[in-house]
Amino acid sequence: MTMSRLVSLVILVAACAPKPVAVPIPKLPGDGDTNVAKPAPAPTKTVDDPWAGKTDLVAAPAFAPPAKLELPHIDELKLANGLDVMIVKDDRLPVVSVQLAVRAGRQLEPRARLGVSDATANMLVKGSKRHDASGLAKAIDFVGGTITADATFEATIVSCSVLARDLATCLDLVPDIVVQPTFPDAELKKVQDQMLGLVRQRVEDSGALANQHAQNLLWGNDHVRGWMDSELSVGALHRDDLIAWHRDWFVPNNSVLVIAGDVDAKKLKPQLERAFGDWKTKPLPPAPKYHEPGLSGIRIRLVDRPGATQTHIRIGQLGIRHDDPRYFDALVWNYALGGSGLGSRLSKALHASNLKAFGASTSFDHNFERGSFVVQALARSSDALASTKVLLAEVAKMQKDGPTQDEIDAAIANIAGGYGLRFEASSDLGAQLLGASLHGFSNEYVTKFPQMVQAVTLASAKQSAADVLDPHDYVLVLVGDAKDLEPQLQKEGWRYEKVAFTDPITPEVKQPEGPVDPKVAAATHKLLEEALAAKGGKKLNAMKAFHWHAAGTTSTGPQAVPVEVDRTFVLPDKMRIDATLDMQGKKAQVIVAVDGKVGWQQQPDQTGAPQLGDLGPEELPGIDFERWREPELILVKALDPSAKIMPAADETIDGKPQAVVRLPAPVPGLDVVIYIDRKTKMVSRLGFSDGRTNQADDFSDYHEVSGIQIAFKRKSTGGGRTTELTLSKFEVDPKLDTTTFAKPAKPQ
């Protein structure tokens, strides 16, 4: 039982809640038979139309039929190294856009190297053999241009835009960063920090969190679409991973180049051969294949975000491929269902129901492979399930009846009519051609897109909606405060799983272990010895017991609750933790004590009265781990001859370089990551993950006590909770009552 889990337990019992129990795997009414739950649709309110029956209204003009898009002349060629090239002369403006797509994105990433495509793309502009990051920035700034590299699910896109007279700059920089990047370690650390910031930002963005949980619940943990980055996966990336990714996938026979703008194709062809001549073709590794999950019934995940007053709703099911014959039909009925903003069926239905819900929309992934179809909305938490029922009812209605002719006409007019706005600049034209090429379409797809939308009929749209939508098999994600949502779910009898909003969305995969260089291992062992000496050395080894008292706050949201903690440890295996919270003047106390393989705990019941009980065998493994990872003794554990220490790349915390050492725990599947300040040799952080929850304990404000350096400020984050403590007392080898760890006859 970690400190974070202990304080979490105190919060629960202080609120007079029952003892926490494991949440079962969700099953809905009907599982075992049809595996289908059938929530009743919410009644809708009829709204009178004030314009009904009017005969003197001016009719809107008829929609003009969509016309074929006329593109400039396109030269298509293949360079000697196999690189496919499209050159589009567009002299509306004296600018040129150079866009190179490498078919290497998230879909090709191995589970153990999540984020490698993003990291590689971001690092392309951070240094090459001919330019460092500063040199690249100066070169493109000098001509007033831009150069970027981004990874999508399917590809990595490098884009360079300049005035036509400066095209030579793009033809110098793009091949340079794509063919011979250097991936400098110092820049990689900055990129990882940015990626970590995005992961942490996701935790604060309930909408983004809902989107990713929906994909994970829909596709599962064994499919690439269900995998989400975490702090551990991003932190585990190394320069060698980027080099290997680039070596495998960044080849000309796996890429497409589009140049659009005020160019002369005849003069450009030999320039391209020279610019990309050093890029050699080679065979590609096999792309990973994943089993497409099947949906049977309804799966619900409640993502608990304490303090949230609104709930993000996501309903997901499997979608269709971009080349599916029903694609354009789906575009049309999707526009009517949720793609047209306030005029969509979903928005109108929510408005008519008088529920406090808004932002309803629907969307498809437009990928080469089959993606997902997602319904989303935001509702006041008290209206979350009622709003969900309204959304589900509209999906079922669209599946059963399809769109109306008026809805089809409006959708075609808007989708086809707005298509031309995608081509305002040369770069827009290049991007559309590039996207079509990546999905195996010819240029004709780009020109005839409006006409293919217009070809949708009432019958084909109805059939598409009936085929694609499934009102019985789907996933549902709710991100909001569980105390508001669980009563609604339980009242409806809907089974669900509950997770904390800070939990990793995808269970962590233990990184593969390789042989440790003997010199690196020796340097790491020396560092640990120096850290132990700085901590207290012989004094620490001679310590037989300690006790400390601390006060601070704990929180799962914006409100912090005062807490006091006493911790007593007697080597090798006696431990007691007393925690007291002040809940608006009402004291709540929890005690946990263990002596070897036996233990007991005291906590308030629902009335607030203290209850005494034994710790069960299922709780002992967590307690064993807690005793083993004791912060005051972790360096002693790391230097034990049987310990298998694994050095990792240095990291930076608050601008200070940290040595990082991974130490496998006796508990299977758990490692402790030790961060040691390179300058002071003090332990600054201990981190670990159990696959679902990441925890980090930070230590600062060291003071000497009886010859041992003790951190008087401690911050613990994990499982949705943050606890900050300041020690007021630390005693080495204190005099203890003989009954300290013994179970009392009655509650204390």
SULJO-V137855 format. One record per run of one state. SS is the DSSP state (@ for helix, = for strand, . for the rest). FROM is the first residue (numbers start at 1). TO is the last residue. Records with the same first field share a line. If there is no record, write none. Layout:
# SULJO-V137855
SS = FROM-TO ; FROM-TO
This chain:
# SULJO-V137855
. = 1-2 ; 15-73 ; 79-83 ; 90-94 ; 103-105 ; 109-110 ; 114-115 ; 125-126 ; 129-131 ; 143-145 ; 152-155 ; 180-180 ; 182-184 ; 205-205 ; 220-223 ; 227-230 ; 236-238 ; 250-251 ; 262-264 ; 276-297 ; 305-309 ; 319-326 ; 340-340 ; 344-344 ; 353-356 ; 365-371 ; 402-404 ; 418-418 ; 424-425 ; 439-442 ; 455-457 ; 469-473 ; 481-481 ; 493-496 ; 501-517 ; 536-537 ; 543-544 ; 556-560 ; 571-573 ; 584-585 ; 596-597 ; 605-609 ; 615-616 ; 629-630 ; 639-644 ; 654-655 ; 665-670 ; 678-682 ; 690-693 ; 706-707 ; 719-720 ; 733-748
@ = 3-14 ; 106-108 ; 111-113 ; 116-124 ; 133-142 ; 164-179 ; 185-204 ; 206-219 ; 224-226 ; 231-235 ; 239-249 ; 252-254 ; 265-275 ; 327-339 ; 341-343 ; 345-352 ; 381-401 ; 405-417 ; 419-423 ; 426-438 ; 443-454 ; 458-468 ; 482-492 ; 518-535 ; 538-542 ; 617-628 ; 631-638
= = 74-78 ; 84-89 ; 95-102 ; 127-128 ; 132-132 ; 146-151 ; 156-163 ; 181-181 ; 255-261 ; 298-304 ; 310-318 ; 357-364 ; 372-380 ; 474-480 ; 497-500 ; 545-555 ; 561-570 ; 574-583 ; 586-595 ; 598-604 ; 610-614 ; 645-653 ; 656-664 ; 671-677 ; 683-689 ; 694-705 ; 708-718 ; 721-732
